[in-house]
Amino acid sequence: MSVFVGRIIEKITDKGFPNEKYKIKKLKTISGNVHAVIVKIDDENSEMLVAISILQDKTKFKSLK
């Protein structure tokens, strides 16, 4: 999955909970590694910082558009 700012992604859960949708808000470099700041679609105030490698793991996230 290619990571672009503004892309909608979905977190895949296997415990019977509904999948959560996130939007990539911005990219950030920390100690030479690129991370993405993502926000929930329904709650624009909550931000999470995740590594790009986590977003590219097809068992954890999938790209919607």
CHARMM internal coordinates of N, CA and C (Angstrom, degrees):
IC EDIT
DIST 1 N 1 CA 1.4446
DIST 1 CA 1 C 1.5191
ANGL 1 N 1 CA 1 C 107.96
DIST 1 C 2 N 1.3080
ANGL 1 CA 1 C 2 N 116.30
DIHE 1 N 1 CA 1 C 2 N 129.95
DIST 2 N 2 CA 1.4501
ANGL 1 C 2 N 2 CA 119.58
DIHE 1 CA 1 C 2 N 2 CA 174.78
DIST 2 CA 2 C 1.5251
ANGL 2 N 2 CA 2 C 108.69
DIHE 1 C 2 N 2 CA 2 C -84.63
DIST 2 C 3 N 1.3200
ANGL 2 CA 2 C 3 N 115.55
DIHE 2 N 2 CA 2 C 3 N 142.83
DIST 3 N 3 CA 1.4550
ANGL 2 C 3 N 3 CA 121.31
DIHE 2 CA 2 C 3 N 3 CA -175.32
DIST 3 CA 3 C 1.5291
ANGL 3 N 3 CA 3 C 109.00
DIHE 2 C 3 N 3 CA 3 C -104.88
DIST 3 C 4 N 1.3334
ANGL 3 CA 3 C 4 N 115.72
DIHE 3 N 3 CA 3 C 4 N 119.48
DIST 4 N 4 CA 1.4520
ANGL 3 C 4 N 4 CA 121.69
DIHE 3 CA 3 C 4 N 4 CA 178.43
DIST 4 CA 4 C 1.5207
ANGL 4 N 4 CA 4 C 108.88
DIHE 3 C 4 N 4 CA 4 C -130.32
DIST 4 C 5 N 1.3118
ANGL 4 CA 4 C 5 N 116.24
DIHE 4 N 4 CA 4 C 5 N 147.03
DIST 5 N 5 CA 1.4582
ANGL 4 C 5 N 5 CA 121.09
DIHE 4 CA 4 C 5 N 5 CA 175.56
DIST 5 CA 5 C 1.5241
ANGL 5 N 5 CA 5 C 108.17
DIHE 4 C 5 N 5 CA 5 C -65.26
DIST 5 C 6 N 1.3195
ANGL 5 CA 5 C 6 N 116.74
DIHE 5 N 5 CA 5 C 6 N 134.51
DIST 6 N 6 CA 1.4482
ANGL 5 C 6 N 6 CA 122.19
DIHE 5 CA 5 C 6 N 6 CA -179.33
DIST 6 CA 6 C 1.5193
ANGL 6 N 6 CA 6 C 114.18
DIHE 5 C 6 N 6 CA 6 C 93.65
DIST 6 C 7 N 1.3090
ANGL 6 CA 6 C 7 N 118.14
DIHE 6 N 6 CA 6 C 7 N -8.68
DIST 7 N 7 CA 1.4668
ANGL 6 C 7 N 7 CA 121.89
DIHE 6 CA 6 C 7 N 7 CA -179.33
DIST 7 CA 7 C 1.5276
ANGL 7 N 7 CA 7 C 110.22
DIHE 6 C 7 N 7 CA 7 C -73.59
DIST 7 C 8 N 1.3236
ANGL 7 CA 7 C 8 N 116.48
DIHE 7 N 7 CA 7 C 8 N 141.75
DIST 8 N 8 CA 1.4611
ANGL 7 C 8 N 8 CA 122.75
DIHE 7 CA 7 C 8 N 8 CA 177.07
DIST 8 CA 8 C 1.5259
ANGL 8 N 8 CA 8 C 108.16
DIHE 7 C 8 N 8 CA 8 C -93.64
DIST 8 C 9 N 1.3377
ANGL 8 CA 8 C 9 N 116.23
DIHE 8 N 8 CA 8 C 9 N 129.48
DIST 9 N 9 CA 1.4566
ANGL 8 C 9 N 9 CA 121.85
DIHE 8 CA 8 C 9 N 9 CA 178.61
DIST 9 CA 9 C 1.5251
ANGL 9 N 9 CA 9 C 108.40
DIHE 8 C 9 N 9 CA 9 C -126.06
DIST 9 C 10 N 1.3190
ANGL 9 CA 9 C 10 N 115.56
DIHE 9 N 9 CA 9 C 10 N 159.69
DIST 10 N 10 CA 1.4599
ANGL 9 C 10 N 10 CA 120.78
DIHE 9 CA 9 C 10 N 10 CA -179.43
DIST 10 CA 10 C 1.5190
ANGL 10 N 10 CA 10 C 109.14
DIHE 9 C 10 N 10 CA 10 C -126.13
DIST 10 C 11 N 1.3291
ANGL 10 CA 10 C 11 N 116.46
DIHE 10 N 10 CA 10 C 11 N 128.94
DIST 11 N 11 CA 1.4571
ANGL 10 C 11 N 11 CA 121.41
DIHE 10 CA 10 C 11 N 11 CA 177.72
DIST 11 CA 11 C 1.5184
ANGL 11 N 11 CA 11 C 108.08
DIHE 10 C 11 N 11 CA 11 C -81.51
DIST 11 C 12 N 1.3206
ANGL 11 CA 11 C 12 N 116.62
DIHE 11 N 11 CA 11 C 12 N 127.70
DIST 12 N 12 CA 1.4606
ANGL 11 C 12 N 12 CA 122.56
DIHE 11 CA 11 C 12 N 12 CA -177.41
DIST 12 CA 12 C 1.5238
ANGL 12 N 12 CA 12 C 108.63
DIHE 11 C 12 N 12 CA 12 C -90.39
DIST 12 C 13 N 1.3350
ANGL 12 CA 12 C 13 N 115.93
DIHE 12 N 12 CA 12 C 13 N 124.54
DIST 13 N 13 CA 1.4537
ANGL 12 C 13 N 13 CA 120.78
DIHE 12 CA 12 C 13 N 13 CA 176.42
DIST 13 CA 13 C 1.5168
ANGL 13 N 13 CA 13 C 108.80
DIHE 12 C 13 N 13 CA 13 C -115.64
DIST 13 C 14 N 1.3068
ANGL 13 CA 13 C 14 N 116.01
DIHE 13 N 13 CA 13 C 14 N 145.58
DIST 14 N 14 CA 1.4638
ANGL 13 C 14 N 14 CA 120.11
DIHE 13 CA 13 C 14 N 14 CA -179.03
DIST 14 CA 14 C 1.5229
ANGL 14 N 14 CA 14 C 112.22
DIHE 13 C 14 N 14 CA 14 C -114.62
DIST 14 C 15 N 1.3065
ANGL 14 CA 14 C 15 N 118.00
DIHE 14 N 14 CA 14 C 15 N 11.56
DIST 15 N 15 CA 1.4589
ANGL 14 C 15 N 15 CA 121.03
DIHE 14 CA 14 C 15 N 15 CA -176.50
DIST 15 CA 15 C 1.5195
ANGL 15 N 15 CA 15 C 112.51
DIHE 14 C 15 N 15 CA 15 C -104.23
DIST 15 C 16 N 1.3221
ANGL 15 CA 15 C 16 N 118.34
DIHE 15 N 15 CA 15 C 16 N 16.37
DIST 16 N 16 CA 1.4471
ANGL 15 C 16 N 16 CA 120.84
DIHE 15 CA 15 C 16 N 16 CA 176.94
DIST 16 CA 16 C 1.5229
ANGL 16 N 16 CA 16 C 114.26
DIHE 15 C 16 N 16 CA 16 C 89.89
DIST 16 C 17 N 1.3291
ANGL 16 CA 16 C 17 N 117.40
DIHE 16 N 16 CA 16 C 17 N -2.24
DIST 17 N 17 CA 1.4532
ANGL 16 C 17 N 17 CA 120.39
DIHE 16 CA 16 C 17 N 17 CA 177.52
DIST 17 CA 17 C 1.5249
ANGL 17 N 17 CA 17 C 109.53
DIHE 16 C 17 N 17 CA 17 C -83.16
DIST 17 C 18 N 1.3281
ANGL 17 CA 17 C 18 N 117.71
DIHE 17 N 17 CA 17 C 18 N 152.79
DIST 18 N 18 CA 1.4721
ANGL 17 C 18 N 18 CA 118.57
DIHE 17 CA 17 C 18 N 18 CA 176.95
DIST 18 CA 18 C 1.5277
ANGL 18 N 18 CA 18 C 110.83
DIHE 17 C 18 N 18 CA 18 C -66.95
DIST 18 C 19 N 1.3320
ANGL 18 CA 18 C 19 N 115.74
DIHE 18 N 18 CA 18 C 19 N 145.27
DIST 19 N 19 CA 1.4618
ANGL 18 C 19 N 19 CA 120.79
DIHE 18 CA 18 C 19 N 19 CA 179.42
DIST 19 CA 19 C 1.5204
ANGL 19 N 19 CA 19 C 109.66
DIHE 18 C 19 N 19 CA 19 C -68.51
DIST 19 C 20 N 1.3408
ANGL 19 CA 19 C 20 N 116.85
DIHE 19 N 19 CA 19 C 20 N 140.27
DIST 20 N 20 CA 1.4547
ANGL 19 C 20 N 20 CA 122.26
DIHE 19 CA 19 C 20 N 20 CA -180.00
DIST 20 CA 20 C 1.5175
ANGL 20 N 20 CA 20 C 109.34
DIHE 19 C 20 N 20 CA 20 C -96.55
DIST 20 C 21 N 1.3214
ANGL 20 CA 20 C 21 N 116.60
DIHE 20 N 20 CA 20 C 21 N 142.58
DIST 21 N 21 CA 1.4606
ANGL 20 C 21 N 21 CA 121.83
DIHE 20 CA 20 C 21 N 21 CA 179.76
DIST 21 CA 21 C 1.5244
ANGL 21 N 21 CA 21 C 109.40
DIHE 20 C 21 N 21 CA 21 C -105.61
DIST 21 C 22 N 1.3309
ANGL 21 CA 21 C 22 N 114.89
DIHE 21 N 21 CA 21 C 22 N 136.84
DIST 22 N 22 CA 1.4542
ANGL 21 C 22 N 22 CA 122.25
DIHE 21 CA 21 C 22 N 22 CA -178.71
DIST 22 CA 22 C 1.5307
ANGL 22 N 22 CA 22 C 109.72
DIHE 21 C 22 N 22 CA 22 C -128.31
DIST 22 C 23 N 1.3041
ANGL 22 CA 22 C 23 N 115.48
DIHE 22 N 22 CA 22 C 23 N 159.23
DIST 23 N 23 CA 1.4568
ANGL 22 C 23 N 23 CA 122.12
DIHE 22 CA 22 C 23 N 23 CA 174.97
DIST 23 CA 23 C 1.5251
ANGL 23 N 23 CA 23 C 107.72
DIHE 22 C 23 N 23 CA 23 C -121.52
DIST 23 C 24 N 1.3230
ANGL 23 CA 23 C 24 N 116.59
DIHE 23 N 23 CA 23 C 24 N 135.06
DIST 24 N 24 CA 1.4572
ANGL 23 C 24 N 24 CA 120.24
DIHE 23 CA 23 C 24 N 24 CA 177.55
DIST 24 CA 24 C 1.5235
ANGL 24 N 24 CA 24 C 107.78
DIHE 23 C 24 N 24 CA 24 C -77.47
DIST 24 C 25 N 1.3288
ANGL 24 CA 24 C 25 N 116.34
DIHE 24 N 24 CA 24 C 25 N 116.84
DIST 25 N 25 CA 1.4602
ANGL 24 C 25 N 25 CA 121.87
DIHE 24 CA 24 C 25 N 25 CA -174.67
DIST 25 CA 25 C 1.5297
ANGL 25 N 25 CA 25 C 112.02
DIHE 24 C 25 N 25 CA 25 C -87.70
DIST 25 C 26 N 1.3499
ANGL 25 CA 25 C 26 N 116.50
DIHE 25 N 25 CA 25 C 26 N -46.91
DIST 26 N 26 CA 1.4595
ANGL 25 C 26 N 26 CA 119.94
DIHE 25 CA 25 C 26 N 26 CA 179.22
DIST 26 CA 26 C 1.5222
ANGL 26 N 26 CA 26 C 109.60
DIHE 25 C 26 N 26 CA 26 C -161.77
DIST 26 C 27 N 1.3095
ANGL 26 CA 26 C 27 N 115.39
DIHE 26 N 26 CA 26 C 27 N 163.70
DIST 27 N 27 CA 1.4605
ANGL 26 C 27 N 27 CA 121.88
DIHE 26 CA 26 C 27 N 27 CA 176.03
DIST 27 CA 27 C 1.5181
ANGL 27 N 27 CA 27 C 108.50
DIHE 26 C 27 N 27 CA 27 C -105.33
DIST 27 C 28 N 1.3316
ANGL 27 CA 27 C 28 N 116.15
DIHE 27 N 27 CA 27 C 28 N 145.78
DIST 28 N 28 CA 1.4581
ANGL 27 C 28 N 28 CA 121.25
DIHE 27 CA 27 C 28 N 28 CA -175.32
DIST 28 CA 28 C 1.5220
ANGL 28 N 28 CA 28 C 108.51
DIHE 27 C 28 N 28 CA 28 C -140.47
DIST 28 C 29 N 1.3127
ANGL 28 CA 28 C 29 N 117.36
DIHE 28 N 28 CA 28 C 29 N 139.71
DIST 29 N 29 CA 1.4593
ANGL 28 C 29 N 29 CA 121.91
DIHE 28 CA 28 C 29 N 29 CA 177.66
DIST 29 CA 29 C 1.5227
ANGL 29 N 29 CA 29 C 109.23
DIHE 28 C 29 N 29 CA 29 C -101.54
DIST 29 C 30 N 1.3257
ANGL 29 CA 29 C 30 N 115.83
DIHE 29 N 29 CA 29 C 30 N 125.28
DIST 30 N 30 CA 1.4615
ANGL 29 C 30 N 30 CA 121.72
DIHE 29 CA 29 C 30 N 30 CA 178.24
DIST 30 CA 30 C 1.5242
ANGL 30 N 30 CA 30 C 107.32
DIHE 29 C 30 N 30 CA 30 C -127.56
DIST 30 C 31 N 1.3094
ANGL 30 CA 30 C 31 N 116.54
DIHE 30 N 30 CA 30 C 31 N 119.07
DIST 31 N 31 CA 1.4676
ANGL 30 C 31 N 31 CA 123.03
DIHE 30 CA 30 C 31 N 31 CA -179.97
DIST 31 CA 31 C 1.5218
ANGL 31 N 31 CA 31 C 111.84
DIHE 30 C 31 N 31 CA 31 C 52.95
DIST 31 C 32 N 1.3157
ANGL 31 CA 31 C 32 N 117.47
DIHE 31 N 31 CA 31 C 32 N 38.16
DIST 32 N 32 CA 1.4481
ANGL 31 C 32 N 32 CA 122.30
DIHE 31 CA 31 C 32 N 32 CA 177.15
DIST 32 CA 32 C 1.5199
ANGL 32 N 32 CA 32 C 114.39
DIHE 31 C 32 N 32 CA 32 C 83.70
DIST 32 C 33 N 1.3151
ANGL 32 CA 32 C 33 N 118.38
DIHE 32 N 32 CA 32 C 33 N -2.78
DIST 33 N 33 CA 1.4668
ANGL 32 C 33 N 33 CA 122.52
DIHE 32 CA 32 C 33 N 33 CA 179.08
DIST 33 CA 33 C 1.5218
ANGL 33 N 33 CA 33 C 109.57
DIHE 32 C 33 N 33 CA 33 C -107.68
DIST 33 C 34 N 1.3281
ANGL 33 CA 33 C 34 N 116.26
DIHE 33 N 33 CA 33 C 34 N 138.94
DIST 34 N 34 CA 1.4591
ANGL 33 C 34 N 34 CA 121.46
DIHE 33 CA 33 C 34 N 34 CA -178.30
DIST 34 CA 34 C 1.5256
ANGL 34 N 34 CA 34 C 109.58
DIHE 33 C 34 N 34 CA 34 C -87.09
DIST 34 C 35 N 1.3218
ANGL 34 CA 34 C 35 N 115.30
DIHE 34 N 34 CA 34 C 35 N 130.69
DIST 35 N 35 CA 1.4586
ANGL 34 C 35 N 35 CA 123.28
DIHE 34 CA 34 C 35 N 35 CA 176.97
DIST 35 CA 35 C 1.5203
ANGL 35 N 35 CA 35 C 108.27
DIHE 34 C 35 N 35 CA 35 C -123.35
DIST 35 C 36 N 1.3230
ANGL 35 CA 35 C 36 N 116.09
DIHE 35 N 35 CA 35 C 36 N 162.24
DIST 36 N 36 CA 1.4636
ANGL 35 C 36 N 36 CA 121.41
DIHE 35 CA 35 C 36 N 36 CA 177.65
DIST 36 CA 36 C 1.5243
ANGL 36 N 36 CA 36 C 108.99
DIHE 35 C 36 N 36 CA 36 C -118.77
DIST 36 C 37 N 1.3188
ANGL 36 CA 36 C 37 N 115.08
DIHE 36 N 36 CA 36 C 37 N 139.09
DIST 37 N 37 CA 1.4599
ANGL 36 C 37 N 37 CA 121.22
DIHE 36 CA 36 C 37 N 37 CA 172.73
DIST 37 CA 37 C 1.5207
ANGL 37 N 37 CA 37 C 105.76
DIHE 36 C 37 N 37 CA 37 C -95.17
DIST 37 C 38 N 1.3420
ANGL 37 CA 37 C 38 N 116.57
DIHE 37 N 37 CA 37 C 38 N 119.98
DIST 38 N 38 CA 1.4614
ANGL 37 C 38 N 38 CA 120.65
DIHE 37 CA 37 C 38 N 38 CA -179.41
DIST 38 CA 38 C 1.5251
ANGL 38 N 38 CA 38 C 109.40
DIHE 37 C 38 N 38 CA 38 C -118.06
DIST 38 C 39 N 1.3233
ANGL 38 CA 38 C 39 N 115.85
DIHE 38 N 38 CA 38 C 39 N 150.12
DIST 39 N 39 CA 1.4681
ANGL 38 C 39 N 39 CA 122.22
DIHE 38 CA 38 C 39 N 39 CA 177.84
DIST 39 CA 39 C 1.5226
ANGL 39 N 39 CA 39 C 108.50
DIHE 38 C 39 N 39 CA 39 C -129.41
DIST 39 C 40 N 1.3352
ANGL 39 CA 39 C 40 N 116.32
DIHE 39 N 39 CA 39 C 40 N 147.88
DIST 40 N 40 CA 1.4593
ANGL 39 C 40 N 40 CA 120.86
DIHE 39 CA 39 C 40 N 40 CA 175.36
DIST 40 CA 40 C 1.5203
ANGL 40 N 40 CA 40 C 108.92
DIHE 39 C 40 N 40 CA 40 C -67.49
DIST 40 C 41 N 1.3048
ANGL 40 CA 40 C 41 N 116.49
DIHE 40 N 40 CA 40 C 41 N 145.46
DIST 41 N 41 CA 1.4696
ANGL 40 C 41 N 41 CA 121.26
DIHE 40 CA 40 C 41 N 41 CA 178.97
DIST 41 CA 41 C 1.5276
ANGL 41 N 41 CA 41 C 110.20
DIHE 40 C 41 N 41 CA 41 C -62.46
DIST 41 C 42 N 1.3626
ANGL 41 CA 41 C 42 N 117.46
DIHE 41 N 41 CA 41 C 42 N -42.25
DIST 42 N 42 CA 1.4676
ANGL 41 C 42 N 42 CA 119.41
DIHE 41 CA 41 C 42 N 42 CA -177.23
DIST 42 CA 42 C 1.5219
ANGL 42 N 42 CA 42 C 113.15
DIHE 41 C 42 N 42 CA 42 C -80.81
DIST 42 C 43 N 1.3203
ANGL 42 CA 42 C 43 N 119.15
DIHE 42 N 42 CA 42 C 43 N -17.22
DIST 43 N 43 CA 1.4631
ANGL 42 C 43 N 43 CA 122.04
DIHE 42 CA 42 C 43 N 43 CA -176.71
DIST 43 CA 43 C 1.5260
ANGL 43 N 43 CA 43 C 109.31
DIHE 42 C 43 N 43 CA 43 C -133.33
DIST 43 C 44 N 1.3193
ANGL 43 CA 43 C 44 N 116.46
DIHE 43 N 43 CA 43 C 44 N 91.75
DIST 44 N 44 CA 1.4669
ANGL 43 C 44 N 44 CA 121.51
DIHE 43 CA 43 C 44 N 44 CA -176.89
DIST 44 CA 44 C 1.5287
ANGL 44 N 44 CA 44 C 112.86
DIHE 43 C 44 N 44 CA 44 C -70.39
DIST 44 C 45 N 1.3428
ANGL 44 CA 44 C 45 N 118.18
DIHE 44 N 44 CA 44 C 45 N -11.52
DIST 45 N 45 CA 1.4638
ANGL 44 C 45 N 45 CA 121.03
DIHE 44 CA 44 C 45 N 45 CA -177.02
DIST 45 CA 45 C 1.5196
ANGL 45 N 45 CA 45 C 113.29
DIHE 44 C 45 N 45 CA 45 C -86.15
DIST 45 C 46 N 1.3090
ANGL 45 CA 45 C 46 N 118.18
DIHE 45 N 45 CA 45 C 46 N -20.55
DIST 46 N 46 CA 1.4637
ANGL 45 C 46 N 46 CA 120.45
DIHE 45 CA 45 C 46 N 46 CA -179.42
DIST 46 CA 46 C 1.5277
ANGL 46 N 46 CA 46 C 109.44
DIHE 45 C 46 N 46 CA 46 C -93.34
DIST 46 C 47 N 1.3166
ANGL 46 CA 46 C 47 N 115.63
DIHE 46 N 46 CA 46 C 47 N 121.69
DIST 47 N 47 CA 1.4644
ANGL 46 C 47 N 47 CA 121.63
DIHE 46 CA 46 C 47 N 47 CA 179.59
DIST 47 CA 47 C 1.5141
ANGL 47 N 47 CA 47 C 109.73
DIHE 46 C 47 N 47 CA 47 C -114.08
DIST 47 C 48 N 1.3378
ANGL 47 CA 47 C 48 N 116.11
DIHE 47 N 47 CA 47 C 48 N 146.23
DIST 48 N 48 CA 1.4587
ANGL 47 C 48 N 48 CA 122.11
DIHE 47 CA 47 C 48 N 48 CA 173.57
DIST 48 CA 48 C 1.5200
ANGL 48 N 48 CA 48 C 107.78
DIHE 47 C 48 N 48 CA 48 C -128.81
DIST 48 C 49 N 1.2992
ANGL 48 CA 48 C 49 N 116.18
DIHE 48 N 48 CA 48 C 49 N 143.22
DIST 49 N 49 CA 1.4575
ANGL 48 C 49 N 49 CA 122.55
DIHE 48 CA 48 C 49 N 49 CA 177.12
DIST 49 CA 49 C 1.5235
ANGL 49 N 49 CA 49 C 107.47
DIHE 48 C 49 N 49 CA 49 C -107.14
DIST 49 C 50 N 1.3408
ANGL 49 CA 49 C 50 N 116.93
DIHE 49 N 49 CA 49 C 50 N 119.58
DIST 50 N 50 CA 1.4653
ANGL 49 C 50 N 50 CA 121.15
DIHE 49 CA 49 C 50 N 50 CA -178.75
DIST 50 CA 50 C 1.5262
ANGL 50 N 50 CA 50 C 109.53
DIHE 49 C 50 N 50 CA 50 C -130.31
DIST 50 C 51 N 1.3032
ANGL 50 CA 50 C 51 N 115.64
DIHE 50 N 50 CA 50 C 51 N 152.34
DIST 51 N 51 CA 1.4579
ANGL 50 C 51 N 51 CA 120.87
DIHE 50 CA 50 C 51 N 51 CA 177.10
DIST 51 CA 51 C 1.5240
ANGL 51 N 51 CA 51 C 110.08
DIHE 50 C 51 N 51 CA 51 C -72.76
DIST 51 C 52 N 1.3117
ANGL 51 CA 51 C 52 N 115.80
DIHE 51 N 51 CA 51 C 52 N 149.43
DIST 52 N 52 CA 1.4668
ANGL 51 C 52 N 52 CA 121.06
DIHE 51 CA 51 C 52 N 52 CA 178.94
DIST 52 CA 52 C 1.5312
ANGL 52 N 52 CA 52 C 110.50
DIHE 51 C 52 N 52 CA 52 C -60.40
DIST 52 C 53 N 1.3175
ANGL 52 CA 52 C 53 N 117.54
DIHE 52 N 52 CA 52 C 53 N -34.94
DIST 53 N 53 CA 1.4670
ANGL 52 C 53 N 53 CA 120.07
DIHE 52 CA 52 C 53 N 53 CA -179.33
DIST 53 CA 53 C 1.5311
ANGL 53 N 53 CA 53 C 111.41
DIHE 52 C 53 N 53 CA 53 C -63.14
DIST 53 C 54 N 1.3161
ANGL 53 CA 53 C 54 N 118.34
DIHE 53 N 53 CA 53 C 54 N -31.79
DIST 54 N 54 CA 1.4589
ANGL 53 C 54 N 54 CA 121.43
DIHE 53 CA 53 C 54 N 54 CA 176.75
DIST 54 CA 54 C 1.5257
ANGL 54 N 54 CA 54 C 110.31
DIHE 53 C 54 N 54 CA 54 C -67.97
DIST 54 C 55 N 1.3283
ANGL 54 CA 54 C 55 N 116.90
DIHE 54 N 54 CA 54 C 55 N -41.31
DIST 55 N 55 CA 1.4648
ANGL 54 C 55 N 55 CA 120.53
DIHE 54 CA 54 C 55 N 55 CA 179.56
DIST 55 CA 55 C 1.5213
ANGL 55 N 55 CA 55 C 111.84
DIHE 54 C 55 N 55 CA 55 C -66.86
DIST 55 C 56 N 1.3172
ANGL 55 CA 55 C 56 N 117.33
DIHE 55 N 55 CA 55 C 56 N -29.33
DIST 56 N 56 CA 1.4581
ANGL 55 C 56 N 56 CA 120.66
DIHE 55 CA 55 C 56 N 56 CA -178.55
DIST 56 CA 56 C 1.5269
ANGL 56 N 56 CA 56 C 112.80
DIHE 55 C 56 N 56 CA 56 C -84.19
DIST 56 C 57 N 1.3261
ANGL 56 CA 56 C 57 N 117.85
DIHE 56 N 56 CA 56 C 57 N -9.04
DIST 57 N 57 CA 1.4616
ANGL 56 C 57 N 57 CA 121.75
DIHE 56 CA 56 C 57 N 57 CA 177.27
DIST 57 CA 57 C 1.5278
ANGL 57 N 57 CA 57 C 108.80
DIHE 56 C 57 N 57 CA 57 C -74.03
DIST 57 C 58 N 1.3151
ANGL 57 CA 57 C 58 N 117.72
DIHE 57 N 57 CA 57 C 58 N 113.35
DIST 58 N 58 CA 1.4640
ANGL 57 C 58 N 58 CA 122.92
DIHE 57 CA 57 C 58 N 58 CA -174.70
DIST 58 CA 58 C 1.5219
ANGL 58 N 58 CA 58 C 113.08
DIHE 57 C 58 N 58 CA 58 C -69.51
DIST 58 C 59 N 1.3366
ANGL 58 CA 58 C 59 N 118.14
DIHE 58 N 58 CA 58 C 59 N -12.98
DIST 59 N 59 CA 1.4570
ANGL 58 C 59 N 59 CA 120.04
DIHE 58 CA 58 C 59 N 59 CA 177.53
DIST 59 CA 59 C 1.5272
ANGL 59 N 59 CA 59 C 112.11
DIHE 58 C 59 N 59 CA 59 C -86.90
DIST 59 C 60 N 1.3454
ANGL 59 CA 59 C 60 N 117.10
DIHE 59 N 59 CA 59 C 60 N -11.63
DIST 60 N 60 CA 1.4587
ANGL 59 C 60 N 60 CA 120.71
DIHE 59 CA 59 C 60 N 60 CA -178.12
DIST 60 CA 60 C 1.5311
ANGL 60 N 60 CA 60 C 112.79
DIHE 59 C 60 N 60 CA 60 C -110.92
DIST 60 C 61 N 1.3295
ANGL 60 CA 60 C 61 N 117.50
DIHE 60 N 60 CA 60 C 61 N -38.25
DIST 61 N 61 CA 1.4542
ANGL 60 C 61 N 61 CA 121.92
DIHE 60 CA 60 C 61 N 61 CA -178.14
DIST 61 CA 61 C 1.5219
ANGL 61 N 61 CA 61 C 110.03
DIHE 60 C 61 N 61 CA 61 C -135.88
DIST 61 C 62 N 1.3449
ANGL 61 CA 61 C 62 N 116.05
DIHE 61 N 61 CA 61 C 62 N 149.45
DIST 62 N 62 CA 1.4540
ANGL 61 C 62 N 62 CA 120.21
DIHE 61 CA 61 C 62 N 62 CA 171.50
DIST 62 CA 62 C 1.5259
ANGL 62 N 62 CA 62 C 107.93
DIHE 61 C 62 N 62 CA 62 C -134.72
DIST 62 C 63 N 1.3056
ANGL 62 CA 62 C 63 N 115.80
DIHE 62 N 62 CA 62 C 63 N 149.17
DIST 63 N 63 CA 1.4540
ANGL 62 C 63 N 63 CA 122.46
DIHE 62 CA 62 C 63 N 63 CA -178.29
DIST 63 CA 63 C 1.5172
ANGL 63 N 63 CA 63 C 109.78
DIHE 62 C 63 N 63 CA 63 C -87.24
DIST 63 C 64 N 1.3262
ANGL 63 CA 63 C 64 N 116.10
DIHE 63 N 63 CA 63 C 64 N 133.17
DIST 64 N 64 CA 1.4636
ANGL 63 C 64 N 64 CA 120.15
DIHE 63 CA 63 C 64 N 64 CA 178.76
DIST 64 CA 64 C 1.5135
ANGL 64 N 64 CA 64 C 111.64
DIHE 63 C 64 N 64 CA 64 C -94.98
DIST 64 C 65 N 1.3158
ANGL 64 CA 64 C 65 N 118.05
DIHE 64 N 64 CA 64 C 65 N -35.01
DIST 65 N 65 CA 1.4700
ANGL 64 C 65 N 65 CA 121.83
DIHE 64 CA 64 C 65 N 65 CA 179.35
DIST 65 CA 65 C 1.4863
ANGL 65 N 65 CA 65 C 108.82
DIHE 64 C 65 N 65 CA 65 C -159.52
END
COOR INIT
IC SEED 1 N 1 CA 1 C
IC BUILD
